[in-house]
Amino acid sequence: MIFNMKNISRIASIALVSLISFSSCLDDLNQENPRNENVEDIYNEAVAKSFLAKIYSGLGMSSNTGPTGDDDLVASDGDQGSLVLLRGLLTMQEFPTDELLWNWTDEGIVELSTLNWTYTTKYAYTFYQRAMLNLRYCKEFLDKFNDGTGIAGVAQMRDEVRALRALNYYFLIDLYGNPGVVWDDSPVNDDAWYPSQIGRKALFELVVNDLLDLSENGNLSETASMATYGRMTKPVVWTLLAKMYLNAEVYTGTAMYDKASQMCEKVINSGFGLVDNYTNLFCGENHLSAMPGNGNEIIFAIPFDNMQAKSYGNMIVLTAGAYGGALNPNWFGCTGSWTCVKAKGELV
């Protein structure tokens, strides 16, 4: 069938005459809301928790349906694992340095490793898009699930989302300097609106002030427990503040090492320390090292398992990626090896 403007005009004229000439004898054009739901039905506690889980999953998953399911973003080369934020963070932070080498010639890796990349380079582009997508989800959650909904625990969930927003912005400020801003007053329902840039210093102050409010007035837990593993707590907020202050001279032109030290003291005094057995941090049960009485060294984790949270962009990049050749993966409890991540001679 060929569509052109003449055909479309003729069809429209016929349709208009038909609508004028005939009424609906079955009254089937007068429809109720097909789901007949109001706001209270849609925005409830179960939906809020599911949405919160979705935002958390944006740190380490590529889709809702596993490592090869439909992704939130699109991998033009089919490499869905490359779209995971954690893998993108590792790639952007390590491969342009003297520390790691990815010895496959994947798209974008060679450019990053040789410091010959632009904003269109695969990982530079996809990591930015993933973080900005996470921020868009945070914005939607904060818009829809406010204190007026009456949902149990919504105040704490909102604080978790704000802390997740700050975490994503910490990555963006550190890697890109001056990213677009999606905040409480952003008109995201306007299709013509795009995030504006306010400058690295102004964005630093915006994020830090929000973190300070979460620290002083928020509902997040001040101590770690099994219930808070992989979730935002006040020690995570203090850690983010410490990281922001530590690099404040680069971000803003003003050194803030004294504030970084104060936040580190708050984290240490909240019960965190070093595990007795360093190896335990790298075992499949390392969540046990995040509990009081076991060293309590893991301040924040992105949880994975082989059942509910699978991804080709999580820590398998460093485990299977490093195994192979003389390193038998079976020695380390793994069944596969990618043989692609190597330490550079400069690091040694």
Order of alpha helices (4+ residues) and beta strands (2+ residues): alpha-alpha-alpha-alpha-beta-alpha-alpha-alpha-alpha-alpha-alpha-alpha-alpha-beta
